């Protein structure tokens, strides 16, 4: 008989509560921060720990909260972070139900109750850290480098201003994986569907006037799963913390294939 319930070891349990000095649960000056916790080396199920913190004017971003909790309350809390400027993409996670960057998500955009989970779909390494190995392999599959027979290494390959502008909205991708992990098609077909991030990067090289492998790139993407699993749900564009439009890039690839 088919079992439609989750395995027992995947069910999220209620975790610990931490109330810092001077905080009251229902106080308007108190932040209630719920964080997903999971340690694969242990035998316990995932849990949600809740931290009650006094509002602090020096703590403005969600990443600031996580750092404060790790430094002052629970040093075992695990998450990625690096630049703190929305450039590296390391601190991508699901905050208040939306995939975004913790370093650019302002507390005032959420309210007093903040729920923080790892990016959906990814295997969890620990707490808020997801395994991005598959995501990077898909990025590698689009061959994200310039293919050219240009031999003169002592000079630049000049682009016109018009050709250079075609790359705007593409090269800014920081590979944070927010878009791909927000895509239902990627959830169900992640082994075959390249996903919004990889396809945005693919179009970035397809449209580059200096690249000489446009035909080969398009031929490689002409596949029922690699490209056409995209059903234009638009979750990718809605979740991109850099304001990019992966859905539009995918649509342009489809148009180029249709016209060949």
C-alpha positions as CSV (number, residue, x, y, z in Angstrom):
1,X,0.0,0.0,0.0
2,X,1.3,3.4,-1.0
3,X,2.3,5.7,1.9
4,X,1.7,9.4,1.4
5,X,2.9,10.6,4.7
6,X,6.4,11.9,5.4
7,X,9.0,9.6,7.0
8,X,9.1,10.0,10.8
9,X,12.7,11.3,10.7
10,X,11.7,14.2,8.4
11,X,8.9,15.6,10.5
12,X,9.8,18.9,12.1
13,X,9.6,19.0,15.9
14,X,9.2,21.9,18.3
15,X,12.6,23.0,19.4
16,X,14.1,25.2,22.2
17,X,13.1,28.7,23.3
18,X,15.6,31.3,24.1
19,X,14.4,34.5,25.8
20,X,17.1,37.1,26.2
21,X,17.2,39.5,29.2
22,X,14.5,42.2,29.2
23,X,12.3,40.5,26.6
24,X,8.7,39.6,26.8
25,X,7.0,37.5,24.2
26,X,4.2,39.9,23.4
27,X,6.2,43.1,23.6
28,X,6.3,45.2,20.5
29,X,10.0,45.8,21.1
30,X,10.7,42.1,21.0
31,X,11.7,40.1,17.8
32,X,10.5,36.5,17.6
33,X,12.9,34.7,15.4
34,X,12.1,31.1,14.4
35,X,15.0,29.2,12.8
36,X,15.1,25.7,11.2
37,X,17.7,23.5,12.9
38,X,19.0,20.2,11.7
39,X,22.2,18.2,12.4
40,X,22.6,15.2,10.1
41,X,25.2,13.7,12.5
42,X,22.7,13.5,15.3
43,X,19.7,11.2,15.6
44,X,17.1,13.9,16.2
45,X,14.5,15.1,13.8
46,X,14.7,18.7,12.4
47,X,13.3,21.2,14.8
48,X,12.4,24.9,15.0
49,X,14.2,26.9,17.6
50,X,12.7,30.2,18.7
51,X,14.7,33.2,19.8
52,X,13.2,36.3,21.5
53,X,15.5,39.3,21.1
54,X,15.2,42.9,22.1
55,X,15.1,45.2,19.1
56,X,18.4,46.9,18.5
57,X,19.0,49.8,16.2
58,X,22.4,48.3,15.2
59,X,20.7,45.1,14.1
60,X,19.0,46.0,10.8
61,X,19.3,43.0,8.5
62,X,18.3,39.4,9.0
63,X,22.0,38.4,8.7
64,X,22.7,40.7,11.6
65,X,20.2,38.8,13.7
66,X,21.8,35.4,12.8
67,X,25.2,36.7,13.7
68,X,24.0,38.1,17.0
69,X,22.3,34.8,17.9
70,X,25.4,32.8,17.0
71,X,27.8,35.1,18.8
72,X,25.7,35.7,22.0
73,X,23.2,32.9,22.4
74,X,23.8,29.7,20.4
75,X,27.3,29.2,18.8
76,X,26.2,25.9,17.2
77,X,23.9,27.8,14.7
78,X,25.2,27.2,11.2
79,X,24.7,29.4,8.1
80,X,26.8,30.7,5.2
81,X,27.8,34.3,4.9
82,X,30.6,36.3,3.4
83,X,30.4,39.8,1.9
84,X,27.3,41.2,3.7
85,X,26.7,43.4,0.7
86,X,24.5,41.3,-1.6
87,X,27.4,40.5,-3.9
88,X,28.6,36.9,-3.1
89,X,25.2,35.1,-2.7
90,X,26.4,33.1,0.2
91,X,23.7,33.9,2.7
92,X,20.8,32.9,0.5
93,X,17.9,31.3,2.5
94,X,14.2,31.3,2.8
95,X,13.0,34.2,4.9
96,X,9.4,34.8,5.7
97,X,8.5,32.3,2.9
98,X,10.6,34.0,0.2
99,X,14.0,33.0,-1.1
100,X,16.3,35.9,-0.6
101,X,19.6,37.1,0.8
102,X,19.8,37.5,4.6
103,X,22.3,40.4,4.2
104,X,19.9,42.6,2.2
105,X,16.6,41.6,3.8
106,X,15.7,44.4,6.2
107,X,13.9,43.6,9.4
108,X,11.3,46.3,8.8
109,X,10.2,44.5,5.7
110,X,9.1,41.5,7.8
111,X,7.8,42.6,11.2
112,X,8.4,41.3,14.7
113,X,8.0,37.6,13.7
114,X,10.7,36.2,11.5
115,X,10.8,32.7,10.1
116,X,14.1,31.5,8.6
117,X,14.6,28.2,6.7
118,X,17.2,26.9,4.3
119,X,16.5,27.2,0.6
120,X,13.8,24.6,-0.4
121,X,14.5,21.4,-2.3
122,X,18.2,21.2,-1.5
123,X,19.6,18.5,0.8
124,X,20.4,20.1,4.2
125,X,24.0,19.9,5.2
126,X,23.3,21.5,8.6
127,X,20.8,24.1,9.8
128,X,20.5,26.8,7.1
129,X,23.2,25.4,4.9
130,X,21.9,23.6,1.8
131,X,24.0,21.4,-0.5
132,X,24.6,23.3,-3.8
133,X,26.7,20.6,-5.5
134,X,24.0,19.8,-8.0
135,X,23.3,23.4,-8.6
136,X,26.9,24.2,-9.5
137,X,27.2,21.1,-11.8
138,X,24.2,22.5,-13.8
139,X,26.0,25.8,-14.0
140,X,29.1,24.0,-15.4
141,X,26.9,22.2,-18.0
142,X,26.2,25.5,-19.8
143,X,30.0,26.0,-20.3
144,X,30.0,29.5,-18.7
145,X,33.1,30.9,-20.4
146,X,33.9,32.7,-23.7
147,X,34.3,30.3,-26.7
148,X,36.4,32.1,-29.3
149,X,39.1,31.5,-31.8
150,X,40.6,34.9,-30.9
151,X,44.4,34.3,-30.8
152,X,45.8,37.8,-30.0
153,X,46.1,37.8,-26.2
154,X,47.7,41.2,-26.2
155,X,44.5,43.1,-27.2
156,X,40.9,43.3,-26.1
157,X,38.0,41.9,-28.0
158,X,36.1,45.1,-28.6
159,X,32.3,45.3,-28.3
160,X,30.0,48.0,-29.4
161,X,28.0,49.9,-26.8
162,X,24.9,48.3,-28.2
163,X,26.2,44.8,-27.9
164,X,27.5,45.5,-24.4
165,X,24.1,46.7,-23.2
166,X,22.6,43.3,-24.2
167,X,24.5,41.8,-21.2
168,X,22.8,44.1,-18.7
169,X,20.5,42.1,-16.5
170,X,22.5,38.9,-17.1
171,X,26.0,39.3,-15.9
172,X,24.8,40.6,-12.5
173,X,23.7,37.1,-11.4
174,X,25.5,36.1,-8.3
175,X,24.5,32.4,-8.3
176,X,22.7,32.6,-5.0
177,X,20.3,29.8,-6.2
178,X,17.2,31.7,-4.9
179,X,15.6,31.5,-8.4
180,X,16.2,27.8,-9.1
181,X,15.1,26.7,-5.6
182,X,11.9,28.7,-6.0
183,X,11.0,26.9,-9.2
184,X,8.5,24.0,-9.0
185,X,9.8,22.5,-12.3
186,X,13.2,22.5,-10.8
187,X,12.0,20.7,-7.7
188,X,10.5,17.9,-9.7
189,X,13.1,17.6,-12.5
190,X,16.4,19.0,-11.0
191,X,18.5,16.1,-12.4
192,X,17.5,17.0,-16.0
193,X,16.1,20.6,-16.0
194,X,18.9,23.1,-15.8
195,X,16.9,25.6,-13.8
196,X,16.5,29.4,-14.1
197,X,20.0,30.3,-12.8
198,X,21.9,28.1,-15.3
199,X,19.7,29.1,-18.2
200,X,20.1,32.8,-17.4
201,X,23.8,32.2,-17.5
202,X,23.5,30.2,-20.7
203,X,21.7,33.1,-22.4
204,X,24.4,35.5,-21.1
205,X,26.9,33.7,-23.3
206,X,24.6,33.1,-26.2
207,X,23.9,36.8,-26.5
208,X,27.5,37.8,-26.1
209,X,28.8,39.2,-29.4
210,X,32.3,37.9,-28.7
211,X,31.2,34.3,-28.3
212,X,31.5,32.1,-31.4
213,X,29.6,29.0,-30.1
214,X,26.0,30.4,-30.3
215,X,24.8,27.6,-32.6
216,X,26.4,24.9,-30.5
217,X,25.0,26.4,-27.3
218,X,21.5,26.6,-28.7
219,X,21.7,23.0,-30.1
220,X,22.7,21.7,-26.7
221,X,19.8,23.4,-25.0
222,X,17.2,22.1,-27.5
223,X,16.0,19.4,-25.2
224,X,12.6,18.6,-23.6
225,X,14.1,18.7,-20.1
226,X,17.1,21.0,-20.1
227,X,15.1,24.0,-21.4
228,X,11.5,23.2,-22.0
229,X,10.6,22.1,-18.5
230,X,10.2,25.8,-17.8
231,X,6.5,26.6,-17.7
232,X,6.9,30.3,-17.1
233,X,5.6,30.1,-13.5
234,X,7.6,33.3,-12.7
235,X,8.7,32.3,-9.2
236,X,12.3,32.7,-10.4
237,X,11.9,36.3,-11.3
238,X,9.8,37.1,-8.3
239,X,12.4,35.7,-5.9
240,X,15.6,37.1,-7.5
241,X,17.2,39.4,-4.8
242,X,19.1,41.3,-7.6
243,X,16.0,42.1,-9.5
244,X,16.9,40.1,-12.6
245,X,14.5,38.3,-14.9
246,X,15.5,34.7,-15.5
247,X,12.1,33.9,-17.0
248,X,12.7,36.5,-19.7
249,X,16.1,35.1,-20.6
250,X,14.6,31.6,-20.9
251,X,11.9,33.0,-23.1
252,X,14.5,34.6,-25.4
253,X,16.3,31.3,-25.7
254,X,13.1,29.6,-26.7
255,X,12.5,32.3,-29.3
256,X,15.9,31.9,-30.8
257,X,15.4,28.2,-31.1
258,X,12.0,28.7,-32.7
259,X,13.5,31.0,-35.4
260,X,16.3,28.6,-36.3
